[in-house]
Amino acid sequence: MYESIRKRDDGTTLVEFGLEVNAEVADVFSLLTTNEGLAKWFNELEIGELGANGHLLFIMTPEEKITMPIRAFEPNKKIAFQWDQDEVAFELYEIAGNKTKLVFTEQLTAITEHSPRDVSGWHICLKKLQASAEKKTYDFNKATFETLFAKYQKALNNEK
């Protein structure tokens, strides 16, 4: 997985991950834009209303759901949505008929103590998404998370 964390001139930090997925663009986009797809790699997310003026829901508890407006939507190309005070985006590019390049970005307005946890979580979720698209399983373990957390904590603190 390609990754980049860089401070921008406007004071925000851009986190970017890129990976190749052995699946068609439409299949990867379905994992990002359907409740059945989201359940395979990020079961706290739901589609509220799909489309440029739609929103996703983050399920805190069955009673508490946070609305996250969709900020960009192009079928089989891109979906971006609000993530707390920030924005995340998934962009898809066809490499070959059955291979997709997925580029994930998170624009961080400020680095907080929670930022390394979020970035580590996205790293793991992207691996789960890739595995789901390729009809494989991704085994998450706490040791992997802790290693990623330490790595991204160091990287993000260098970007402050």
C-alpha positions in Angstrom: 0.0 0.0 0.0 1.3 3.4 -1.0 1.0 6.1 1.8 1.8 9.7 2.2 1.2 12.2 5.0 2.0 15.8 4.2 1.3 19.3 5.6 -0.2 21.7 3.1 0.3 25.4 2.8 -3.1 26.1 4.3 -2.2 24.4 7.5 -4.2 21.2 6.8 -2.6 17.8 6.6 -3.4 15.4 3.8 -3.2 11.7 4.4 -3.2 9.5 1.3 -3.3 5.8 0.8 -3.3 4.1 -2.6 -3.7 0.4 -3.3 -4.5 -1.9 -6.2 -7.6 -4.1 -5.9 -8.0 -7.2 -8.0 -11.7 -6.4 -8.8 -13.7 -4.4 -11.2 -14.3 -0.7 -10.5 -18.1 -1.3 -10.2 -17.6 -4.0 -7.6 -15.3 -1.8 -5.5 -17.7 1.2 -5.8 -20.5 -1.1 -4.6 -18.5 -1.8 -1.4 -18.3 1.9 -0.8 -21.9 2.8 -1.7 -24.2 0.1 -0.5 -25.1 -1.0 3.0 -24.3 -4.6 2.0 -20.9 -3.6 0.8 -20.1 -1.3 3.8 -21.0 -4.1 6.2 -18.2 -6.2 4.8 -15.4 -3.7 5.7 -16.8 -0.9 7.9 -20.0 -2.0 9.6 -20.4 1.2 11.6 -21.2 3.1 8.3 -24.6 3.1 6.5 -25.8 4.9 3.5 -28.5 7.4 4.5 -29.2 8.8 1.1 -26.8 8.1 -1.9 -26.0 10.9 -4.3 -24.3 14.4 -4.5 -26.7 15.8 -1.9 -26.9 12.7 0.2 -25.3 11.5 3.4 -23.8 8.6 5.2 -24.6 7.6 8.8 -22.0 6.7 11.4 -23.6 4.2 13.9 -22.4 5.1 17.4 -25.2 3.0 19.0 -28.5 1.7 17.6 -30.1 4.9 18.9 -27.3 7.4 18.0 -26.3 7.9 14.4 -24.2 10.8 13.2 -25.1 12.3 9.8 -22.1 12.8 7.5 -22.9 14.8 4.3 -21.6 13.5 1.0 -19.4 16.2 -0.5 -18.6 14.6 -3.9 -20.2 11.8 -5.7 -19.4 10.4 -9.2 -20.7 6.9 -9.8 -17.9 4.3 -10.2 -15.3 7.2 -9.7 -15.5 9.0 -6.4 -17.3 9.4 -3.1 -16.2 11.9 -0.5 -18.0 12.7 2.8 -17.6 14.7 5.9 -15.7 12.9 8.7 -16.1 14.8 11.9 -14.4 18.2 11.1 -12.6 16.7 8.2 -13.2 15.0 4.9 -12.5 11.6 3.5 -12.6 10.6 -0.2 -12.3 7.4 -2.1 -11.4 7.7 -5.8 -11.3 4.7 -8.2 -9.3 4.3 -11.4 -9.6 1.4 -13.8 -6.1 -0.2 -14.4 -7.4 -3.1 -16.4 -10.9 -4.7 -16.7 -10.5 -6.6 -13.5 -8.1 -4.3 -11.6 -8.8 -1.0 -9.8 -6.6 1.6 -8.2 -8.2 3.0 -5.1 -6.9 6.3 -3.7 -8.1 7.2 -0.2 -7.5 10.7 1.1 -8.3 12.3 4.5 -8.0 16.0 4.9 -7.2 16.8 8.5 -8.0 20.4 9.5 -6.1 19.8 12.8 -4.0 17.0 14.3 -5.5 15.8 17.5 -4.6 13.0 19.8 -7.4 11.0 18.0 -5.9 11.5 14.5 -3.3 8.6 14.7 -6.1 6.3 15.8 -8.3 7.4 12.8 -5.5 7.0 10.3 -4.6 3.6 11.7 -8.3 2.6 11.5 -8.5 3.7 7.9 -5.4 1.7 7.0 -7.0 -1.4 8.4 -10.4 -0.7 6.9 -8.8 -0.3 3.4 -7.1 -3.7 3.9 -10.5 -5.1 4.8 -12.1 -3.5 1.8 -9.4 -4.8 -0.5 -9.8 -8.3 0.9 -13.6 -8.2 0.6 -13.4 -7.1 -3.0 -10.9 -9.9 -3.7 -13.2 -12.5 -1.9 -10.6 -12.9 0.8 -10.6 -12.3 4.5 -8.4 -9.8 6.4 -7.6 -10.8 10.0 -7.4 -7.8 12.2 -5.4 -8.0 15.3 -4.6 -5.6 18.1 -0.8 -5.9 17.6 -1.1 -4.7 14.0 -3.2 -1.8 15.1 -0.7 -0.8 17.9 2.1 -0.9 15.4 0.2 1.3 12.9 -0.9 3.6 15.7 2.8 4.2 16.8 3.8 4.7 13.2 1.1 7.3 12.4 1.4 9.0 15.8 5.1 9.7 14.9 4.3 10.7 11.3 1.4 13.1 12.3 3.3 14.7 15.1 6.1 15.5 12.7 3.4 17.3 10.6 2.2 19.6 13.3 
